[in-house]
Amino acid sequence: MSEKNLSRLRRARKARARIARGEKPRLSVFRSSRHIYAQVMTATGDRTLVTASTVEPTVRSDVKTTGGRDAAAIVGKSIAEKAIAEGISEVAFDRGGFKYHGRVKSLADAAREAGLKF
């Protein structure tokens, strides 16, 4: 594994330890060069409650490319709508060690606009 990826995972582990002490479900984000994935899981991470990603056909049909900020915003809106439908209105945001910038920020902003609180 590269040094860059190890550093990201170390940052993510520290953040997840803080989130696990709370009682709110967490909105976890992972981004690759081609796609972005989001899932809402229990605070301890033992059970996934809701998922959304650019791999889903409904999201993929709405965007020109799956690796951009527009796609991330659609995923953010989708995850918020699904979470609210499941009765989850407040989450802790887990950016997975990624910088709060670009696609991660677009996803978070879209989820907030759709009614998710964090």
GROMACS elastic network, one bead per residue, 0.5 to 0.9 nm:
[ bonds ]
;  ai    aj funct       b0    kb
    1     4     6  0.83299   500
    1     5     6  0.65705   500
    1     6     6  0.67365   500
    2     5     6  0.53140   500
    2     6     6  0.62870   500
    2     7     6  0.86971   500
    3     6     6  0.50683   500
    3     7     6  0.61601   500
    3     8     6  0.86568   500
    4     7     6  0.52450   500
    4     8     6  0.63589   500
    4     9     6  0.88110   500
    5     8     6  0.50186   500
    5     9     6  0.62093   500
    5    10     6  0.86078   500
    6     9     6  0.51236   500
    6    10     6  0.61633   500
    6    11     6  0.86957   500
    7    10     6  0.50659   500
    7    11     6  0.62855   500
    7    12     6  0.86128   500
    7    97     6  0.80533   500
    8    11     6  0.51970   500
    8    12     6  0.61762   500
    8    13     6  0.86637   500
    8    96     6  0.73891   500
    8    98     6  0.65052   500
    9    13     6  0.60604   500
    9    14     6  0.86789   500
    9    96     6  0.72922   500
    9    97     6  0.61164   500
    9    98     6  0.89974   500
   10    13     6  0.51408   500
   10    14     6  0.64053   500
   10    15     6  0.87850   500
   10    97     6  0.74563   500
   11    14     6  0.53195   500
   11    15     6  0.63686   500
   11    16     6  0.87060   500
   11    96     6  0.75886   500
   11    98     6  0.83491   500
   12    15     6  0.51672   500
   12    16     6  0.60605   500
   12    17     6  0.85955   500
   12    94     6  0.76880   500
   12    95     6  0.74151   500
   12    98     6  0.79529   500
   13    16     6  0.51437   500
   13    17     6  0.62092   500
   13    18     6  0.88558   500
   13    96     6  0.81110   500
   13    97     6  0.79738   500
   14    17     6  0.52446   500
   14    18     6  0.66454   500
   14    19     6  0.89010   500
   14    97     6  0.88728   500
   15    18     6  0.52589   500
   15    19     6  0.63111   500
   15    20     6  0.87119   500
   15    94     6  0.70954   500
   15    95     6  0.85709   500
   15    96     6  0.79868   500
   15    97     6  0.78059   500
   16    20     6  0.59678   500
   16    21     6  0.87338   500
   16    26     6  0.88623   500
   16    43     6  0.84748   500
   16    44     6  0.83457   500
   16    45     6  0.89065   500
   16    94     6  0.69869   500
   16    96     6  0.82752   500
   17    20     6  0.52193   500
   17    21     6  0.67343   500
   17    44     6  0.86867   500
   18    21     6  0.55450   500
   18    22     6  0.72474   500
   19    22     6  0.54054   500
   19    23     6  0.79529   500
   19    24     6  0.78795   500
   19    25     6  0.86035   500
   19    26     6  0.73480   500
   19    43     6  0.64113   500
   19    44     6  0.79763   500
   19    92     6  0.67641   500
   19    93     6  0.85075   500
   19    94     6  0.79417   500
   20    23     6  0.71386   500
   20    24     6  0.83727   500
   20    25     6  0.88204   500
   20    26     6  0.86111   500
   20    42     6  0.86029   500
   20    44     6  0.50125   500
   20    45     6  0.79309   500
   21    43     6  0.77233   500
   21    44     6  0.81684   500
   22    25     6  0.85071   500
   22    43     6  0.68444   500
   22    44     6  0.89464   500
   22    92     6  0.85885   500
   23    42     6  0.82381   500
   23    43     6  0.59819   500
   23    44     6  0.86220   500
   24    42     6  0.72706   500
   24    43     6  0.57642   500
   24    90     6  0.68910   500
   24    91     6  0.54149   500
   24    92     6  0.61205   500
   25    40     6  0.65047   500
   25    41     6  0.55422   500
   25    44     6  0.81711   500
   25    45     6  0.83950   500
   25    49     6  0.87932   500
   25    88     6  0.80675   500
   25    90     6  0.75101   500
   25    91     6  0.50576   500
   25    92     6  0.62287   500
   25    93     6  0.88767   500
   26    39     6  0.80352   500
   26    40     6  0.54887   500
   26    41     6  0.54891   500
   26    42     6  0.62186   500
   26    43     6  0.55435   500
   26    44     6  0.85607   500
   26    45     6  0.79300   500
   26    90     6  0.87657   500
   26    91     6  0.51291   500
   26    93     6  0.57659   500
   26    94     6  0.63184   500
   27    38     6  0.67556   500
   27    39     6  0.56494   500
   27    41     6  0.66531   500
   27    42     6  0.89851   500
   27    79     6  0.88477   500
   27    91     6  0.61370   500
   27    92     6  0.60096   500
   27    94     6  0.56470   500
   27    95     6  0.80477   500
   28    37     6  0.82384   500
   28    38     6  0.55936   500
   28    39     6  0.53457   500
   28    40     6  0.62309   500
   28    41     6  0.75689   500
   28    92     6  0.85225   500
   28    93     6  0.64571   500
   28    95     6  0.60945   500
   28    96     6  0.65505   500
   29    36     6  0.73532   500
   29    37     6  0.57798   500
   29    39     6  0.67524   500
   29    93     6  0.82394   500
   29    94     6  0.63739   500
   29    95     6  0.52806   500
   29    96     6  0.58874   500
   29    98     6  0.86321   500
   29   104     6  0.73431   500
   29   107     6  0.86587   500
   30    35     6  0.85556   500
   30    36     6  0.58674   500
   30    37     6  0.51849   500
   30    38     6  0.64716   500
   30    39     6  0.89089   500
   30    95     6  0.73648   500
   30    96     6  0.62828   500
   30    98     6  0.81721   500
   30   104     6  0.84651   500
   31    34     6  0.78752   500
   31    35     6  0.59905   500
   31    37     6  0.61615   500
   31    38     6  0.86757   500
   31    67     6  0.86313   500
   31    96     6  0.88459   500
   31    98     6  0.83604   500
   31   103     6  0.80685   500
   31   104     6  0.78196   500
   32    35     6  0.53016   500
   32    36     6  0.61668   500
   32    37     6  0.84917   500
   32    67     6  0.78798   500
   33    36     6  0.81931   500
   33    67     6  0.61673   500
   34    54     6  0.87061   500
   34    65     6  0.83846   500
   34    66     6  0.60463   500
   34    68     6  0.82837   500
   35    53     6  0.72901   500
   35    54     6  0.56280   500
   35    55     6  0.70075   500
   35    66     6  0.55471   500
   35    67     6  0.51184   500
   35    68     6  0.82545   500
   35    71     6  0.84308   500
   35    72     6  0.84496   500
   36    52     6  0.87636   500
   36    53     6  0.57533   500
   36    54     6  0.59188   500
   36    55     6  0.82322   500
   36    66     6  0.77161   500
   36    67     6  0.70649   500
   36    68     6  0.88056   500
   36    71     6  0.79919   500
   36    72     6  0.64104   500
   36    75     6  0.77545   500
   36   103     6  0.80460   500
   36   104     6  0.85081   500
   36   107     6  0.89557   500
   37    51     6  0.77499   500
   37    52     6  0.61640   500
   37    54     6  0.67372   500
   37    55     6  0.81626   500
   37    72     6  0.84875   500
   37    75     6  0.76230   500
   38    50     6  0.84800   500
   38    51     6  0.58656   500
   38    52     6  0.53908   500
   38    53     6  0.60134   500
   38    75     6  0.73320   500
   38    76     6  0.76390   500
   38    79     6  0.69903   500
   38   107     6  0.86703   500
   39    48     6  0.68949   500
   39    49     6  0.73955   500
   39    50     6  0.55733   500
   39    52     6  0.62924   500
   39    53     6  0.83956   500
   39    79     6  0.72766   500
   40    45     6  0.89786   500
   40    47     6  0.89106   500
   40    48     6  0.61062   500
   40    49     6  0.55257   500
   40    50     6  0.51023   500
   40    51     6  0.63762   500
   40    79     6  0.78741   500
   40    83     6  0.73780   500
   40    91     6  0.79181   500
   41    44     6  0.78900   500
   41    45     6  0.55985   500
   41    46     6  0.73528   500
   41    47     6  0.56252   500
   41    49     6  0.51322   500
   41    50     6  0.70157   500
   41    51     6  0.87601   500
   42    45     6  0.50315   500
   42    46     6  0.63693   500
   42    47     6  0.57226   500
   42    48     6  0.66247   500
   42    49     6  0.72344   500
   43    46     6  0.79861   500
   43    47     6  0.88624   500
   43    91     6  0.88945   500
   43    92     6  0.81984   500
   44    47     6  0.80841   500
   45    48     6  0.71581   500
   48    51     6  0.75705   500
   49    83     6  0.79501   500
   49    86     6  0.81861   500
   50    79     6  0.70725   500
   50    82     6  0.65744   500
   50    83     6  0.62279   500
   50    86     6  0.80633   500
   51    78     6  0.88115   500
   51    79     6  0.64019   500
   51    82     6  0.79697   500
   51    83     6  0.86728   500
   52    55     6  0.82700   500
   52    56     6  0.72233   500
   52    59     6  0.85727   500
   52    75     6  0.59688   500
   52    76     6  0.79943   500
   52    78     6  0.64818   500
   52    79     6  0.54461   500
   52    82     6  0.84217   500
   53    56     6  0.58688   500
   53    59     6  0.72896   500
   53    60     6  0.87533   500
   53    71     6  0.88871   500
   53    72     6  0.83103   500
   53    74     6  0.89109   500
   53    75     6  0.57250   500
   53    76     6  0.87775   500
   53    78     6  0.85725   500
   53    79     6  0.84016   500
   54    57     6  0.77529   500
   54    58     6  0.84752   500
   54    59     6  0.55546   500
   54    60     6  0.56357   500
   54    63     6  0.89054   500
   54    66     6  0.57943   500
   54    67     6  0.81786   500
   54    71     6  0.67360   500
   54    72     6  0.76960   500
   54    74     6  0.84284   500
   54    75     6  0.66373   500
   55    58     6  0.86472   500
   55    59     6  0.72364   500
   55    60     6  0.63871   500
   55    66     6  0.80103   500
   56    59     6  0.55074   500
   56    60     6  0.60667   500
   56    61     6  0.86685   500
   57    61     6  0.60088   500
   57    62     6  0.87223   500
   58    61     6  0.55442   500
   58    62     6  0.68215   500
   59    62     6  0.53364   500
   59    63     6  0.68963   500
   59    66     6  0.85494   500
   59    71     6  0.75183   500
   59    74     6  0.68604   500
   59    75     6  0.70298   500
   59    78     6  0.83428   500
   60    63     6  0.57084   500
   60    64     6  0.78804   500
   60    65     6  0.78926   500
   60    66     6  0.66433   500
   60    71     6  0.80301   500
   61    64     6  0.78284   500
   62    71     6  0.80809   500
   62    74     6  0.81641   500
   63    66     6  0.65532   500
   63    68     6  0.89805   500
   63    70     6  0.71987   500
   63    71     6  0.60027   500
   63    74     6  0.84159   500
   64    68     6  0.89758   500
   64    70     6  0.88526   500
   64    71     6  0.82894   500
   65    68     6  0.64115   500
   65    70     6  0.84315   500
   65    71     6  0.71193   500
   66    69     6  0.86286   500
   66    70     6  0.82359   500
   66    71     6  0.54817   500
   66    72     6  0.79489   500
   67    70     6  0.84330   500
   67    71     6  0.66570   500
   67    72     6  0.77395   500
   67   103     6  0.83981   500
   68    71     6  0.54590   500
   68    72     6  0.64562   500
   68    73     6  0.88748   500
   68   102     6  0.85874   500
   68   103     6  0.66145   500
   69    73     6  0.61472   500
   69    74     6  0.86927   500
   69   102     6  0.65415   500
   69   104     6  0.82018   500
   69   105     6  0.85951   500
   69   106     6  0.59313   500
   69   107     6  0.77273   500
   70    73     6  0.51533   500
   70    74     6  0.64532   500
   70    75     6  0.88032   500
   70   103     6  0.81393   500
   70   106     6  0.76621   500
   70   107     6  0.88100   500
   71    74     6  0.51427   500
   71    75     6  0.63019   500
   71    76     6  0.86623   500
   71   103     6  0.83126   500
   71   106     6  0.88698   500
   71   107     6  0.84589   500
   72    75     6  0.50551   500
   72    76     6  0.61418   500
   72    77     6  0.86745   500
   72   103     6  0.55987   500
   72   104     6  0.72290   500
   72   105     6  0.86189   500
   72   106     6  0.59569   500
   72   108     6  0.86925   500
   72   110     6  0.82862   500
   73    77     6  0.62337   500
   73    78     6  0.85438   500
   73   103     6  0.77278   500
   73   104     6  0.88986   500
   73   105     6  0.87188   500
   73   106     6  0.51818   500
   73   108     6  0.77941   500
   73   109     6  0.74876   500
   73   110     6  0.51854   500
   73   111     6  0.77334   500
   74    77     6  0.51547   500
   74    78     6  0.60876   500
   74    79     6  0.86341   500
   74   106     6  0.89414   500
   74   107     6  0.74505   500
   74   110     6  0.72944   500
   74   111     6  0.88795   500
   75    79     6  0.60586   500
   75    80     6  0.85207   500
   75   107     6  0.64891   500
   75   110     6  0.81352   500
   75   111     6  0.82551   500
   76    79     6  0.52875   500
   76    80     6  0.62088   500
   76    81     6  0.86711   500
   76   106     6  0.75576   500
   76   108     6  0.61990   500
   76   109     6  0.75178   500
   76   110     6  0.50403   500
   76   112     6  0.82242   500
   76   114     6  0.81303   500
   77    80     6  0.52265   500
   77    81     6  0.62375   500
   77    82     6  0.87075   500
   77   107     6  0.75284   500
   77   108     6  0.88313   500
   77   109     6  0.87938   500
   77   110     6  0.52201   500
   77   112     6  0.81741   500
   77   113     6  0.76449   500
   77   114     6  0.56478   500
   77   115     6  0.87969   500
   78    81     6  0.52199   500
   78    82     6  0.62201   500
   78    83     6  0.85774   500
   78   110     6  0.88457   500
   78   111     6  0.77650   500
   78   114     6  0.84339   500
   79    82     6  0.51669   500
   79    83     6  0.60182   500
   79    84     6  0.85572   500
   79   111     6  0.69447   500
   79   116     6  0.89945   500
   80    83     6  0.51074   500
   80    84     6  0.60922   500
   80    85     6  0.85020   500
   80    88     6  0.87393   500
   80    89     6  0.82621   500
   80   110     6  0.82110   500
   80   111     6  0.50917   500
   80   112     6  0.76596   500
   80   113     6  0.87623   500
   80   114     6  0.59148   500
   80   115     6  0.66750   500
   80   116     6  0.56151   500
   81    84     6  0.52681   500
   81    85     6  0.61721   500
   81    86     6  0.87490   500
   81   111     6  0.81983   500
   81   114     6  0.67248   500
   81   115     6  0.78494   500
   81   116     6  0.82382   500
   82    85     6  0.50684   500
   82    86     6  0.63745   500
   82    87     6  0.88556   500
   82    88     6  0.86968   500
   83    86     6  0.50660   500
   83    87     6  0.64014   500
   83    88     6  0.51036   500
   83    89     6  0.68955   500
   83   116     6  0.79113   500
   84    88     6  0.50074   500
   84    89     6  0.55200   500
   84    90     6  0.89230   500
   84   115     6  0.77638   500
   84   116     6  0.72999   500
   85    88     6  0.73698   500
   86    89     6  0.87688   500
   88    91     6  0.75085   500
   88   116     6  0.80409   500
   89   115     6  0.72858   500
   89   116     6  0.53095   500
   89   117     6  0.61380   500
   89   118     6  0.88763   500
   90   116     6  0.59259   500
   90   118     6  0.59345   500
   91   116     6  0.73177   500
   91   117     6  0.62711   500
   91   118     6  0.53590   500
   92   117     6  0.83524   500
   92   118     6  0.55587   500
   93   108     6  0.80488   500
   93   118     6  0.63463   500
   94    97     6  0.78992   500
   95    98     6  0.56445   500
   95    99     6  0.73987   500
   95   100     6  0.70993   500
   95   104     6  0.70371   500
   96    99     6  0.86698   500
   97   100     6  0.88818   500
   98   101     6  0.81567   500
   98   104     6  0.75630   500
   99   102     6  0.83131   500
   99   104     6  0.74488   500
   99   105     6  0.85091   500
  100   103     6  0.83222   500
  100   104     6  0.57723   500
  100   105     6  0.53642   500
  100   108     6  0.88533   500
  101   104     6  0.57517   500
  101   106     6  0.77825   500
  102   105     6  0.53956   500
  102   106     6  0.62144   500
  102   107     6  0.87656   500
  103   107     6  0.61579   500
  103   108     6  0.86171   500
  104   107     6  0.52485   500
  104   108     6  0.62989   500
  104   109     6  0.86972   500
  105   108     6  0.50804   500
  105   109     6  0.60355   500
  105   110     6  0.85129   500
  106   109     6  0.51939   500
  106   110     6  0.61021   500
  106   111     6  0.85535   500
  107   110     6  0.52736   500
  107   111     6  0.61907   500
  107   112     6  0.87112   500
  108   111     6  0.51408   500
  108   112     6  0.62410   500
  108   113     6  0.86787   500
  108   118     6  0.89746   500
  109   112     6  0.51402   500
  109   113     6  0.62023   500
  109   114     6  0.86563   500
  110   113     6  0.50537   500
  110   114     6  0.61815   500
  110   115     6  0.88319   500
  111   114     6  0.51102   500
  111   115     6  0.65891   500
  111   116     6  0.56431   500
  111   117     6  0.81798   500
  112   115     6  0.52617   500
  112   117     6  0.60164   500
  112   118     6  0.75084   500
  113   116     6  0.72754   500
